[in-house]
Amino acid sequence: MAITEVDILVSGGGVAGLTAAAVFGSAGFSVLCVDPTPPITDRDAAGSDLRTTAFLQPSQALLDRAGLWDRLAPHAAPLQIMRIVDAGGPVPEPRIVKDFNASDISERPFGWNLPNWLLRREMVARLAELPNVTFRPGTGTASLFTREAGARVTLSDGTQVSCRLVIAADGRNSPMRDASGVKVKTTRYGQKALAFAVTHPIPHENVSTEIHRSGGPFTLVPLPDYNGLPSSAIVWMERGPEVVRLAALPESEFEAAMTERSCALFGPLTLASRRTVWPIISQVAERMYAERVALVAEAAHVVPPIGAQGLNMSLGDMRVLLELAEAAPERLGDRHMLETYHRRRHTEVRARVTGIDLLNRASMMEARPLRDLRAAGLNAIYSLGPVRKTMMQLGLGTRG
């Protein structure tokens, strides 16, 4: 059987894998991207990913380099203000509200929000424009053999691929990570997240709002108008059994419950999509590489959806890999490159995972005295000028 030869094999055709293929393809490397599950690129199709991704400024710059941003910009909702609300009192109403306005430290928004199904659609279209990139949905990886000089991957259809670098962007249960023998540490919270879209009568004015009460944050992230009405994407984190109960409610009862949980800040919320349920974990790989393999995105790190950190950490991985690949193309995928990648990323990744873990545990607090303590801490911390500036820089992805 003939062997396909490329510079890079990307395992995974989700948002992270498609981005990696576009990034390295646009930089001139030959790329094959595979995924056993073809991407769903229609909002209302069964199985479509209704979560959204907020791309912070450094991520937007990488998407621009990859030739993706011109495609995405018309569909993006800017995030100008990040609002933290504590509503942990006896009734669900705001008692502490802290705003972080990007204009305090930048002329541009914190980031731009886009639905994941749309990202897949536009990214697949971008890959089709690149003559040195091949995307094969419906084909996965079956086995991995590596040596000092290169890697050989057998695909699920029997094809053999010889490459210099395997980018494992194949999710939290990464087959390529497992084949490489890299272990992970997983933290389970007993939480799940509901993800869906809503419309509401009060405009969001490009404010991303994170409301803390108990069970986890309730986050509304701006979307472009839908059917002529202001629209937001919602991620509602709660204990697992409560999410199961909420997901099964009749639509009218669910709308009443989510409007109450939102403190009615945007008026009555109307469901504008189906409800999807996602498990919440933290996970960190013990290292971010193996021989000829770079782990990126959820193959390397998983965090709860707080503070728009997940995919932006993933694009941070790709930014560093690209810098190293372009600085010394002849060393693509060798031990020196991958050890340098691990050294530059792993400490920051672990720090961010730890920080988000703490934020999530604080947001889950059920007991009233602990919720009061959280509110007092929130007020004290976010009222300090230097802390506010640091938090905003972290929001922009400009520190660490």
C-alpha positions as CSV (number, residue, x, y, z in Angstrom):
1,M,0.0,0.0,0.0
2,A,1.2,3.5,-0.9
3,I,2.2,5.7,2.0
4,T,0.9,9.3,2.2
5,E,3.7,11.7,3.2
6,V,2.9,15.1,4.9
7,D,4.7,17.4,7.3
8,I,1.9,17.3,9.9
9,L,-0.9,15.0,10.7
10,V,-3.7,16.6,12.7
11,S,-5.8,14.1,14.6
12,G,-9.1,15.8,15.4
13,G,-11.6,17.8,13.3
14,G,-13.2,19.8,16.0
15,V,-12.7,23.6,16.4
16,A,-9.1,23.1,17.7
17,G,-8.1,20.6,15.1
18,L,-9.5,22.6,12.2
19,T,-7.8,25.7,13.5
20,A,-4.5,23.8,13.7
21,A,-4.8,22.6,10.1
22,A,-5.6,26.1,8.9
23,V,-2.8,27.7,11.0
24,F,0.0,25.3,9.8
25,G,-1.4,25.1,6.3
26,S,-1.4,28.8,5.9
27,A,2.2,28.9,7.1
28,G,3.1,26.6,4.2
29,F,3.3,23.2,5.8
30,S,1.7,20.2,4.2
31,V,-1.1,19.0,6.5
32,L,-3.6,16.1,6.7
33,C,-6.4,16.5,9.1
34,V,-8.6,13.5,10.0
35,D,-11.6,12.9,12.3
36,P,-13.8,9.8,12.5
37,T,-16.9,12.1,13.0
38,P,-17.7,14.5,10.2
39,P,-18.3,18.1,11.6
40,I,-21.9,19.2,11.9
41,T,-22.0,22.7,10.3
42,D,-25.7,23.6,10.6
43,R,-27.2,25.2,13.7
44,D,-30.4,23.2,13.8
45,A,-29.0,19.8,12.7
46,A,-29.1,17.0,15.2
47,G,-25.9,16.8,17.2
48,S,-24.7,20.4,16.3
49,D,-22.5,22.0,19.0
50,L,-24.6,24.9,20.4
51,R,-21.8,26.1,22.7
52,T,-20.0,29.3,21.7
53,T,-16.3,30.3,21.8
54,A,-15.1,33.7,22.8
55,F,-11.8,34.4,21.0
56,L,-9.7,36.8,23.0
57,Q,-7.4,39.3,21.3
58,P,-4.3,37.0,20.8
59,S,-6.5,34.2,19.5
60,Q,-8.1,36.6,17.0
61,A,-4.6,37.6,15.7
62,L,-3.8,33.9,15.2
63,L,-7.1,33.3,13.3
64,D,-6.2,36.3,11.1
65,R,-2.9,34.8,10.2
66,A,-4.6,31.5,9.3
67,G,-6.9,33.3,6.9
68,L,-9.9,32.6,9.0
69,W,-10.8,35.9,10.5
70,D,-12.2,37.5,7.4
71,R,-14.7,34.6,7.2
72,L,-15.6,34.8,10.9
73,A,-15.8,38.5,11.5
74,P,-19.2,39.1,9.9
75,H,-20.7,36.5,12.3
76,A,-18.9,37.6,15.5
77,A,-20.4,39.5,18.5
78,P,-17.8,41.7,20.2
79,L,-17.4,41.4,24.0
80,Q,-16.8,44.9,25.3
81,I,-17.6,44.4,28.9
82,M,-17.2,41.4,31.2
83,R,-19.7,41.6,34.1
84,I,-19.4,39.5,37.2
85,V,-22.7,39.3,39.3
86,D,-23.1,37.8,42.7
87,A,-26.7,36.7,43.3
88,G,-26.1,34.4,46.3
89,G,-28.6,36.1,48.7
90,P,-31.9,34.7,49.9
91,V,-33.6,35.5,46.5
92,P,-32.0,35.5,43.0
93,E,-31.2,39.1,42.5
94,P,-27.9,41.0,42.0
95,R,-26.2,42.1,45.2
96,I,-22.7,42.8,43.8
97,V,-22.0,43.7,40.2
98,K,-18.4,44.3,38.9
99,D,-17.7,45.4,35.3
100,F,-14.5,45.1,33.4
101,N,-14.5,47.3,30.4
102,A,-12.0,46.5,27.7
103,S,-11.7,50.3,26.9
104,D,-9.9,50.8,30.2
105,I,-6.8,49.0,28.8
106,S,-7.4,48.5,25.0
107,E,-8.9,50.2,22.0
108,R,-10.5,46.8,21.0
109,P,-13.0,44.5,22.7
110,F,-11.9,41.7,25.1
111,G,-12.9,39.3,22.4
112,W,-15.5,38.1,19.9
113,N,-18.1,35.4,20.4
114,L,-19.0,32.8,17.8
115,P,-21.1,29.7,17.8
116,N,-19.1,26.5,17.5
117,W,-21.2,25.0,14.7
118,L,-20.5,28.1,12.6
119,L,-16.8,28.0,13.4
120,R,-16.7,24.4,12.0
121,R,-18.5,25.5,8.8
122,E,-16.2,28.4,8.1
123,M,-13.0,26.5,9.0
124,V,-13.9,23.6,6.8
125,A,-14.4,26.1,4.0
126,R,-11.0,27.7,4.7
127,L,-9.2,24.3,4.5
128,A,-10.8,23.7,1.1
129,E,-9.0,26.8,-0.1
130,L,-5.5,25.6,0.9
131,P,-3.9,23.3,-1.7
132,N,-1.4,21.9,0.8
133,V,-4.1,20.8,3.3
134,T,-6.3,17.8,3.1
135,F,-9.3,17.3,5.4
136,R,-10.7,13.7,5.6
137,P,-13.8,13.7,7.8
138,G,-15.1,10.2,8.5
139,T,-11.6,8.8,8.9
140,G,-9.9,8.4,12.2
141,T,-6.5,7.3,13.5
142,A,-6.1,3.5,14.2
143,S,-2.4,3.2,15.4
144,L,0.7,5.2,15.9
145,F,4.4,4.2,15.5
146,T,7.1,6.7,16.2
147,R,10.9,6.8,16.1
148,E,13.4,9.6,16.4
149,A,13.2,10.4,12.7
150,G,9.5,10.6,12.3
151,A,6.0,9.1,12.9
152,R,3.8,6.6,11.0
153,V,0.1,6.7,11.6
154,T,-2.3,4.1,10.3
155,L,-5.8,5.5,9.6
156,S,-9.1,3.7,10.1
157,D,-9.4,3.0,6.4
158,G,-6.0,1.3,6.3
159,T,-4.1,4.3,4.8
160,Q,-0.6,4.8,6.2
161,V,0.7,8.3,6.8
162,S,4.3,9.2,7.3
163,C,4.8,12.6,8.9
164,R,7.3,14.6,11.0
165,L,4.8,15.8,13.6
166,V,1.5,14.5,14.9
167,I,-0.7,17.2,16.5
168,A,-3.1,15.5,18.8
169,A,-6.2,17.7,18.9
170,D,-8.6,14.7,19.3
171,G,-10.3,15.7,22.6
172,R,-10.3,14.8,26.3
173,N,-10.2,11.1,25.5
174,S,-7.5,11.6,22.9
175,P,-6.6,8.3,21.0
176,M,-3.2,9.7,20.0
177,R,-2.4,10.7,23.7
178,D,-3.3,7.2,24.8
179,A,-1.2,5.7,22.0
180,S,1.7,7.8,23.1
181,G,1.4,6.6,26.7
182,V,0.9,10.1,28.2
183,K,-1.1,10.0,31.5
184,V,-3.7,12.6,32.6
185,K,-5.0,13.8,36.0
186,T,-8.8,14.3,36.0
187,T,-10.9,16.2,38.5
188,R,-14.7,15.6,38.5
189,Y,-17.1,18.1,40.1
190,G,-20.4,16.3,39.9
191,Q,-21.5,19.1,37.5
192,K,-22.9,19.3,34.1
193,A,-23.6,22.3,31.8
194,L,-26.6,23.2,29.8
195,A,-25.8,25.0,26.6
196,F,-28.4,26.7,24.5
197,A,-29.3,30.0,22.8
198,V,-32.0,32.5,23.9
199,T,-33.6,35.7,22.8
200,H,-34.5,38.5,25.2
201,P,-36.2,41.9,25.0
202,I,-33.4,43.9,26.7
203,P,-30.2,44.3,24.5
204,H,-27.0,42.8,25.8
205,E,-25.0,45.8,24.6
206,N,-22.0,43.5,24.0
207,V,-21.8,42.7,27.8
208,S,-20.8,39.1,28.8
209,T,-22.5,38.4,32.1
210,E,-21.5,35.7,34.6
211,I,-24.0,35.3,37.4
212,H,-22.9,33.4,40.5
213,R,-25.5,31.9,42.9
214,S,-24.9,28.2,43.6
215,G,-24.1,25.0,41.6
216,G,-21.9,26.9,39.2
217,P,-22.0,30.1,37.1
218,F,-24.9,31.1,34.7
219,T,-23.2,32.9,31.8
220,L,-24.8,34.9,29.1
221,V,-22.5,35.7,26.2
222,P,-23.6,38.1,23.4
223,L,-24.6,36.7,20.0
224,P,-25.7,38.6,16.9
225,D,-29.5,39.3,16.8
226,Y,-31.6,36.3,16.0
227,N,-35.0,36.6,14.2
228,G,-34.8,40.4,14.8
229,L,-34.3,40.1,18.6
230,P,-31.3,40.5,20.9
231,S,-29.7,37.0,21.4
232,S,-27.3,35.4,23.8
233,A,-25.6,32.0,24.2
234,I,-26.0,30.6,27.7
235,V,-23.9,28.1,29.6
236,W,-25.7,27.1,32.8
237,M,-23.6,25.0,35.2
238,E,-25.3,23.0,38.0
239,R,-25.0,19.7,39.9
240,G,-25.5,16.8,37.6
241,P,-29.0,15.7,38.8
242,E,-30.3,19.3,38.6
243,V,-29.1,19.6,35.0
244,V,-30.9,16.4,34.1
245,R,-34.1,17.7,35.7
246,L,-33.8,21.1,34.0
247,A,-33.1,19.5,30.6
248,A,-36.3,17.5,30.9
249,L,-38.6,20.4,31.8
250,P,-41.4,21.5,29.4
251,E,-40.2,24.5,27.5
252,S,-42.4,27.1,29.3
253,E,-41.2,25.8,32.7
254,F,-37.6,25.8,31.6
255,E,-38.0,29.4,30.3
256,A,-39.4,30.5,33.7
257,A,-36.5,28.7,35.5
258,M,-33.8,30.3,33.4
259,T,-35.3,33.7,33.6
260,E,-35.3,33.5,37.4
261,R,-31.7,32.2,37.4
262,S,-30.7,35.1,35.2
263,C,-32.2,37.5,37.8
264,A,-34.3,38.7,34.8
265,L,-31.4,41.1,33.9
266,F,-32.4,40.9,30.3
267,G,-36.1,40.5,30.8
268,P,-37.9,37.2,30.1
269,L,-35.7,34.7,28.3
270,T,-37.1,32.8,25.3
271,L,-35.4,29.5,24.2
272,A,-34.1,29.9,20.7
273,S,-32.5,26.5,20.2
274,R,-32.6,23.0,21.6
275,R,-30.9,22.3,25.0
276,T,-27.6,20.4,25.0
277,V,-25.9,18.9,28.1
278,W,-22.1,18.7,28.6
279,P,-20.0,17.1,31.4
280,I,-17.7,19.4,33.4
281,I,-14.2,18.3,34.4
282,S,-10.7,19.6,34.8
283,Q,-8.0,17.6,33.2
284,V,-4.2,18.1,32.7
285,A,-1.8,15.8,30.8
286,E,1.4,15.0,32.7
287,R,3.3,16.4,29.7
288,M,2.3,18.0,26.5
289,Y,4.4,15.9,24.1
290,A,5.6,12.5,23.3
291,E,8.0,11.3,20.6
292,R,6.9,13.2,17.4
293,V,3.6,14.1,19.0
294,A,2.4,17.5,20.4
295,L,-0.7,17.5,22.6
296,V,-2.9,20.5,22.1
297,A,-6.3,21.7,23.3
298,E,-8.5,19.2,25.2
299,A,-6.0,16.4,24.6
300,A,-3.7,18.4,26.9
301,H,-6.0,20.4,29.2
302,V,-9.7,20.6,29.9
303,V,-11.2,23.3,32.1
304,P,-14.8,24.3,33.2
305,P,-16.3,27.0,30.9
306,I,-15.4,30.0,33.0
307,G,-13.7,33.2,31.8
308,A,-13.4,32.2,28.1
309,Q,-10.1,30.3,28.8
310,G,-10.6,26.9,27.2
311,L,-10.1,27.4,23.5
312,N,-7.9,30.4,24.1
313,M,-5.5,28.2,26.0
314,S,-5.7,25.8,23.0
315,L,-4.8,28.6,20.6
316,G,-2.0,29.5,22.9
317,D,-0.6,26.0,22.4
318,M,-0.8,26.4,18.6
319,R,0.8,29.9,18.7
320,V,3.9,28.5,20.5
321,L,4.1,25.4,18.2
322,L,3.9,27.7,15.1
323,E,6.6,30.0,16.4
324,L,8.9,27.0,17.0
325,A,8.1,25.4,13.7
326,E,8.7,28.7,11.7
327,A,11.9,29.5,13.7
328,A,13.5,26.1,12.7
329,P,11.4,24.3,10.1
330,E,14.1,21.6,9.8
331,R,13.5,20.7,13.4
332,L,9.7,20.2,13.0
333,G,8.6,17.6,15.5
334,D,12.0,16.7,16.9
335,R,12.7,16.2,20.5
336,H,14.2,19.7,21.0
337,M,11.2,21.4,19.5
338,L,8.7,19.4,21.5
339,E,10.6,19.7,24.8
340,T,10.7,23.5,24.3
341,Y,7.0,23.5,23.5
342,H,6.2,21.6,26.7
343,R,8.5,23.9,28.8
344,R,6.8,27.1,27.4
345,R,3.3,25.9,27.8
346,H,2.9,23.4,30.7
347,T,3.5,25.7,33.7
348,E,1.1,28.3,32.4
349,V,-1.5,25.6,31.6
350,R,-1.3,24.1,35.0
351,A,-1.6,27.6,36.7
352,R,-4.7,28.4,34.6
353,V,-6.3,25.1,35.3
354,T,-5.7,25.5,39.0
355,G,-7.1,29.1,39.0
356,I,-10.3,28.1,37.1
357,D,-10.7,25.1,39.4
358,L,-10.8,27.4,42.4
359,L,-13.2,29.8,40.7
360,N,-15.5,26.9,39.8
361,R,-15.5,25.5,43.4
362,A,-16.3,29.0,44.7
363,S,-19.2,29.4,42.3
364,M,-20.6,26.0,43.4
365,M,-21.0,27.0,47.0
366,E,-24.5,26.0,48.3
367,A,-24.4,27.1,52.0
368,R,-25.6,30.7,52.5
369,P,-22.7,31.6,54.9
370,L,-20.2,30.5,52.3
371,R,-22.0,32.3,49.5
372,D,-21.9,35.5,51.7
373,L,-18.2,34.9,52.2
374,R,-17.8,34.6,48.4
375,A,-19.6,37.8,47.8
376,A,-17.4,39.7,50.4
377,G,-14.3,38.3,48.8
378,L,-15.5,39.1,45.3
379,N,-16.2,42.7,46.4
380,A,-12.9,43.1,48.1
381,I,-10.8,41.6,45.4
382,Y,-12.4,43.3,42.4
383,S,-12.4,46.7,44.1
384,L,-8.6,46.8,44.1
385,G,-7.4,48.8,41.1
386,P,-4.2,46.7,40.4
387,V,-6.2,43.5,40.7
388,R,-8.9,44.7,38.3
389,K,-6.2,45.6,35.8
390,T,-4.5,42.2,36.2
391,M,-7.9,40.5,35.8
392,M,-8.6,42.4,32.6
393,Q,-5.2,41.6,31.2
394,L,-5.8,38.0,31.9
395,G,-9.1,38.4,30.2
396,L,-7.3,39.7,27.1
397,G,-4.9,36.8,27.3
398,T,-2.0,39.3,27.6
399,R,-0.4,37.9,30.7
400,G,1.2,34.5,31.6
